[in-house]
Amino acid sequence: MVHTPDDRFLLDATGKLSGRGAYVCPSPECLGLAVKRKGFDRAFRQAVPRDALAGLEESVREHLVPASREGAAG
């Protein structure tokens, strides 16, 4: 996840977006734990808006979970 200079919080799968970044393992469980423990708030040194966290959770589900399911099917 990255906090961009234009004040947006985005999932950065490439690690190349400009801004302050925070890493979390690519699983819904790790993400949930990071949110619960306010890890993103600490990493970005500010409160991360709930809508940004909800968008991140949705992005993780869309991009990371289907890939692991495909691997298990093959």
KEKE-3310 file (N, C-alpha, C; in steps of 0.2 Angstrom, whole numbers, plus 5000, padded with zeros to 4 digits):
npx = (5004:5002:5004:5001:5008:4998:4989:4982:4977:4983:4984:4999:5005:5016:5026:5032:5026:5025:5028:5024:5027:5019:5021:5013:5009:5003:4989:4972:4971:4982:4981:4969:4974:4984:4976:4968:4977:4981:4992:4994:4991:5002:5013:5011:5010:4999:4981:4973:4961:4945:4938:4948:4955:4945:4945:4957:4956:4947:4954:4964:4957:4952:4964:4974:4968:4961:4972:4978:4969:4968:4980:4979:4970:4976)
npy = (4994:5011:5028:5041:5056:5065:5063:5050:5033:5018:5002:4995:4985:4983:4990:5002:5014:5032:5039:5036:5020:5005:4989:4973:4956:4945:4941:4940:4937:4943:4956:4959:4958:4968:4980:4979:4980:4993:4995:5001:5015:5018:5016:5025:5037:5043:5044:5032:5033:5025:5021:5020:5009:4999:4999:4994:4981:4976:4976:4967:4955:4954:4954:4945:4934:4926:4922:4913:4903:4898:4892:4882:4874:4869)
npz = (5000:4997:5001:4991:4984:4981:4990:4991:4995:4989:4983:4979:4969:4962:4968:4964:4964:4967:4983:5001:5007:5013:5019:5018:5021:5007:5010:5015:5029:5035:5031:5038:5051:5052:5050:5061:5071:5069:5060:5048:5051:5059:5050:5040:5048:5051:5053:5043:5031:5033:5021:5013:5018:5016:5002:5000:5006:4997:4985:4988:4989:4976:4968:4974:4980:4970:4962:4970:4971:4958:4957:4966:4960:4949)
capx = (5000:5006:5001:5004:5009:4991:4985:4978:4980:4982:4987:5004:5008:5023:5031:5035:5022:5028:5025:5027:5024:5019:5021:5009:5009:4997:4983:4967:4972:4988:4978:4965:4978:4987:4971:4966:4983:4983:4999:4995:4991:5009:5017:5010:5011:4993:4975:4971:4953:4942:4936:4955:4956:4940:4947:4963:4954:4943:4959:4968:4952:4952:4970:4978:4965:4960:4978:4980:4964:4970:4986:4977:4966:4980)
capy = (5000:5017:5035:5045:5064:5068:5061:5044:5027:5014:4996:4995:4978:4984:4993:5007:5021:5037:5040:5032:5014:5000:4982:4968:4949:4945:4937:4943:4937:4947:4963:4961:4959:4975:4985:4978:4983:5000:4995:5006:5021:5019:5016:5032:5042:5047:5039:5030:5033:5018:5020:5018:5002:4995:4998:4990:4974:4974:4975:4961:4950:4954:4952:4940:4927:4922:4919:4907:4898:4895:4888:4876:4870:4866)
capz = (5000:4996:5002:4986:4985:4980:4996:4990:4997:4984:4983:4974:4968:4958:4972:4960:4964:4971:4990:5007:5007:5019:5016:5022:5017:5003:5012:5019:5036:5037:5030:5044:5057:5051:5051:5068:5076:5067:5057:5043:5054:5061:5045:5037:5053:5051:5053:5036:5031:5033:5014:5009:5020:5013:4995:5000:5007:4991:4980:4990:4987:4969:4965:4977:4982:4964:4960:4974:4970:4952:4958:4969:4955:4943)
cpx = (5005:5002:5004:5004:5003:4986:4980:4981:4978:4986:4993:5008:5015:5028:5035:5031:5026:5024:5027:5023:5024:5018:5017:5009:5003:4992:4978:4968:4977:4985:4974:4968:4981:4982:4969:4971:4985:4990:5000:4995:4998:5013:5017:5010:5005:4987:4974:4964:4950:4940:4943:4956:4952:4942:4953:4961:4950:4949:4963:4963:4952:4958:4974:4974:4963:4966:4980:4975:4966:4976:4984:4973:4970:4985)
cpy = (5006:5023:5040:5053:5067:5066:5055:5038:5022:5007:4996:4989:4978:4986:4999:5014:5025:5038:5036:5026:5010:4993:4977:4961:4949:4940:4941:4943:4942:4954:4964:4962:4966:4980:4985:4982:4990:5001:5000:5013:5023:5020:5023:5038:5046:5042:5038:5030:5026:5016:5017:5011:4997:4994:4994:4982:4972:4972:4968:4955:4949:4951:4946:4933:4923:4919:4913:4901:4894:4890:4881:4871:4866:4861)
cpz = (5000:4997:4997:4988:4985:4985:4995:4993:4992:4985:4977:4973:4965:4963:4969:4961:4969:4978:4995:5007:5013:5016:5021:5017:5013:5004:5016:5027:5039:5037:5036:5050:5057:5052:5058:5073:5074:5064:5052:5045:5056:5056:5041:5041:5053:5051:5045:5036:5030:5026:5011:5011:5017:5006:4995:5001:5000:4985:4981:4988:4980:4965:4967:4978:4976:4962:4964:4973:4963:4953:4961:4965:4950:4946)
residu = (MET:VAL:HIS:THR:PRO:ASP:ASP:ARG:PHE:LEU:LEU:ASP:ALA:THR:GLY:LYS:LEU:SER:GLY:ARG:GLY:ALA:TYR:VAL:CYS:PRO:SER:PRO:GLU:CYS:LEU:GLY:LEU:ALA:VAL:LYS:ARG:LYS:GLY:PHE:ASP:ARG:ALA:PHE:ARG:GLN:ALA:VAL:PRO:ARG:ASP:ALA:LEU:ALA:GLY:LEU:GLU:GLU:SER:VAL:ARG:GLU:HIS:LEU:VAL:PRO:ALA:SER:ARG:GLU:GLY:ALA:ALA:GLY)
# end
